[in-house]
Amino acid sequence: METYTTEHEQADAVRRFFSENAKILVVSVLLIIAVLIGWHYWQNNQNTAMKNAAFSYQQVSEILTDNKKTAVTKSDDNTNDVAEQFVRENDNNYAVFIALELANRFVVQKLFDKAEQQLMLALTKTKDTNLLSLTNLRLAKLQLQLKKPDQALKTLNSVEGEAWVAMAEDVRGDIFLNKGDIPAARAAYTKATEVNAAQTLQTLLRLKLDNL
């Protein structure tokens, strides 16, 4: 009888709990359902957005490739506008790829300031370490060409990863050489030769060191 009473009391307590907290439980369940639905909706939207971005990237990239021959003679054609709009409207790696292509195009057209703007904009479009390092490396080279050696050195400090050390030190050596600091240039070139650089770069570095 005691067991029955205990079980009865337990069941009664459970009923009272659900009765007293029914509204809270219903609201909690609805909130969980809403969160799940919202998450799936957001995920679907993200997938759709990435698919659209990939498709648009392919189109813009093909336009840039098809118009490479006209890049030298035409700086005001619609190709640049289309590519710039894509970079502005997208915040992903695809935007970085187009910005890098567009920066190269602007360099060919001798629009160096616009090339610098594209590279700086590309840095805001990704968190990928390798893409950031690649972009910073190209930006540093361009800033040296624009006679901004101090800014170029600062940009190089943002190049991260062992794979980029040799290339970064090579550019650092060029910057110091431009500034007339031969010892610093030699130190940078030497450091670049001490890491696992490509054979072509190793040969170039030795030539630079021999000519100091």
C-alpha positions as CSV (number, residue, x, y, z in Angstrom):
1,M,0.0,0.0,0.0
2,E,2.9,2.3,0.8
3,T,4.4,1.7,-2.6
4,Y,1.1,2.4,-4.3
5,T,0.8,5.6,-2.3
6,T,4.3,6.7,-3.1
7,E,3.8,6.1,-6.8
8,H,0.4,7.8,-6.7
9,E,1.9,10.8,-5.0
10,Q,4.7,10.9,-7.5
11,A,2.3,10.8,-10.4
12,D,0.2,13.4,-8.8
13,A,3.3,15.6,-8.3
14,V,4.2,15.2,-11.9
15,R,0.6,16.2,-13.0
16,R,0.7,19.3,-10.7
17,F,4.1,20.3,-12.2
18,F,2.9,20.1,-15.7
19,S,-0.4,21.8,-14.8
20,E,1.4,24.7,-13.1
21,N,4.1,25.0,-15.7
22,A,2.1,24.2,-18.8
23,K,2.4,27.7,-20.3
24,I,6.2,27.9,-19.7
25,L,6.7,24.4,-21.2
26,V,4.6,25.3,-24.3
27,V,6.5,28.6,-24.8
28,S,9.8,26.8,-24.4
29,V,8.9,24.2,-26.9
30,L,7.7,26.9,-29.3
31,L,10.9,28.8,-28.9
32,I,13.0,25.7,-29.6
33,I,11.0,25.0,-32.7
34,A,11.3,28.6,-33.8
35,V,15.1,28.6,-33.3
36,L,15.4,25.3,-35.3
37,I,13.3,26.7,-38.1
38,G,15.2,29.9,-38.1
39,W,18.6,28.1,-38.2
40,H,17.5,25.9,-41.1
41,Y,16.2,29.0,-42.9
42,W,19.4,30.8,-42.3
43,Q,21.5,27.8,-43.4
44,N,19.5,27.4,-46.6
45,N,19.8,31.1,-47.3
46,Q,23.6,30.9,-46.8
47,N,23.9,27.9,-49.1
48,T,21.8,29.7,-51.7
49,A,23.9,32.9,-51.4
50,M,27.1,31.0,-51.8
51,K,25.8,29.2,-54.9
52,N,24.8,32.5,-56.4
53,A,28.1,34.0,-55.5
54,A,30.0,31.1,-57.1
55,F,27.9,31.4,-60.3
56,S,28.4,35.2,-60.4
57,Y,32.1,34.8,-59.7
58,Q,32.5,32.4,-62.7
59,Q,30.7,34.9,-64.9
60,V,32.8,37.9,-63.8
61,S,36.1,35.9,-63.9
62,E,35.3,34.9,-67.5
63,I,34.6,38.5,-68.4
64,L,38.0,39.6,-66.9
65,T,39.8,36.7,-68.8
66,D,38.1,37.5,-72.1
67,N,39.0,41.2,-71.8
68,K,42.7,40.8,-70.8
69,K,43.7,41.8,-74.3
70,T,41.9,45.1,-74.0
71,A,43.2,45.8,-70.5
72,V,46.2,47.8,-71.8
73,T,44.3,50.1,-74.1
74,K,40.9,50.4,-72.4
75,S,40.7,51.6,-68.8
76,D,37.1,52.9,-68.9
77,D,35.3,49.8,-70.3
78,N,32.4,48.1,-68.6
79,T,34.6,45.2,-67.5
80,N,36.1,47.1,-64.6
81,D,32.7,48.4,-63.4
82,V,31.2,44.9,-63.4
83,A,34.1,43.5,-61.4
84,E,34.2,46.4,-58.9
85,Q,30.5,45.9,-58.3
86,F,30.9,42.2,-57.6
87,V,33.7,43.0,-55.1
88,R,31.5,45.6,-53.3
89,E,28.5,43.4,-53.1
90,N,30.1,40.2,-51.8
91,D,31.8,39.4,-48.5
92,N,33.5,36.1,-49.2
93,N,36.6,34.6,-50.8
94,Y,35.1,35.0,-54.3
95,A,35.3,38.7,-53.8
96,V,38.9,38.4,-52.9
97,F,39.7,36.4,-56.0
98,I,38.0,39.0,-58.2
99,A,39.7,41.9,-56.3
100,L,43.1,40.3,-57.0
101,E,42.3,39.9,-60.7
102,L,41.0,43.4,-60.9
103,A,44.1,44.8,-59.1
104,N,46.3,43.1,-61.7
105,R,44.2,44.6,-64.4
106,F,44.5,48.1,-62.9
107,V,48.3,47.7,-62.7
108,V,48.4,46.9,-66.4
109,Q,46.3,50.0,-67.0
110,K,48.7,52.0,-64.8
111,L,45.9,52.8,-62.4
112,F,48.0,52.1,-59.4
113,D,45.9,53.9,-56.9
114,K,42.8,51.9,-57.9
115,A,44.8,48.7,-57.7
116,E,45.8,49.6,-54.1
117,Q,42.2,50.3,-53.3
118,Q,41.1,46.9,-54.5
119,L,43.8,45.1,-52.5
120,M,42.9,47.0,-49.4
121,L,39.2,46.2,-50.0
122,A,40.1,42.5,-50.5
123,L,41.6,42.4,-47.0
124,T,38.1,43.1,-45.5
125,K,36.5,40.3,-47.4
126,T,38.0,37.2,-45.9
127,K,39.5,35.7,-42.7
128,D,41.5,33.0,-44.6
129,T,45.1,33.3,-43.4
130,N,46.6,32.3,-46.8
131,L,44.4,34.7,-48.8
132,L,45.2,37.5,-46.4
133,S,49.0,36.8,-46.6
134,L,48.8,36.7,-50.4
135,T,46.9,39.9,-50.6
136,N,49.2,41.7,-48.1
137,L,52.2,40.5,-50.1
138,R,50.9,41.9,-53.3
139,L,49.8,45.1,-51.5
140,A,53.3,45.6,-50.1
141,K,54.9,45.2,-53.6
142,L,52.4,47.7,-55.0
143,Q,53.0,50.2,-52.2
144,L,56.8,50.0,-52.9
145,Q,56.0,50.8,-56.5
146,L,53.9,53.7,-55.3
147,K,56.9,55.0,-53.3
148,K,55.4,54.2,-50.0
149,P,58.2,52.1,-48.5
150,D,57.3,52.6,-44.8
151,Q,53.7,51.6,-45.5
152,A,54.9,48.6,-47.5
153,L,57.0,47.5,-44.5
154,K,54.0,47.8,-42.2
155,T,51.9,45.8,-44.6
156,L,54.5,43.0,-44.7
157,N,54.2,42.6,-41.0
158,S,50.7,41.2,-41.6
159,V,52.0,38.4,-43.9
160,E,51.8,35.2,-41.7
161,G,52.7,31.6,-42.2
162,E,56.0,29.7,-42.9
163,A,55.0,29.3,-46.6
164,W,55.2,33.0,-47.1
165,V,58.5,33.8,-45.2
166,A,60.8,33.7,-48.2
167,M,58.6,35.8,-50.4
168,A,57.9,38.3,-47.6
169,E,61.6,38.7,-46.8
170,D,62.4,39.1,-50.5
171,V,60.1,42.0,-50.7
172,R,61.4,43.4,-47.4
173,G,64.9,43.3,-48.9
174,D,63.6,45.2,-51.9
175,I,62.1,47.8,-49.7
176,F,65.2,48.3,-47.6
177,L,67.3,48.5,-50.8
178,N,64.9,51.2,-52.0
179,K,65.4,53.1,-48.8
180,G,69.2,52.8,-49.1
181,D,69.6,50.5,-46.1
182,I,72.0,48.0,-47.6
183,P,72.7,46.0,-44.3
184,A,69.0,45.6,-43.7
185,A,68.4,44.5,-47.3
186,R,71.2,42.0,-47.1
187,A,69.8,40.6,-43.8
188,A,66.3,40.2,-45.4
189,Y,67.6,38.5,-48.5
190,T,69.8,36.2,-46.4
191,K,66.9,35.2,-44.2
192,A,64.8,34.5,-47.3
193,T,67.6,32.1,-48.6
194,E,67.6,30.2,-45.2
195,V,64.0,29.0,-45.6
196,N,62.5,26.5,-48.0
197,A,62.0,28.9,-51.0
198,A,61.3,27.8,-54.6
199,Q,64.4,27.3,-56.7
200,T,63.6,30.2,-58.9
201,L,63.3,32.5,-55.9
202,Q,66.6,31.1,-54.5
203,T,68.4,31.9,-57.7
204,L,67.0,35.5,-57.7
205,L,67.9,36.0,-54.1
206,R,71.5,35.0,-54.7
207,L,71.7,37.4,-57.6
208,K,70.4,40.2,-55.4
209,L,72.9,39.4,-52.7
210,D,75.8,39.3,-55.2
211,N,74.8,42.7,-56.5
212,L,74.7,44.4,-53.1
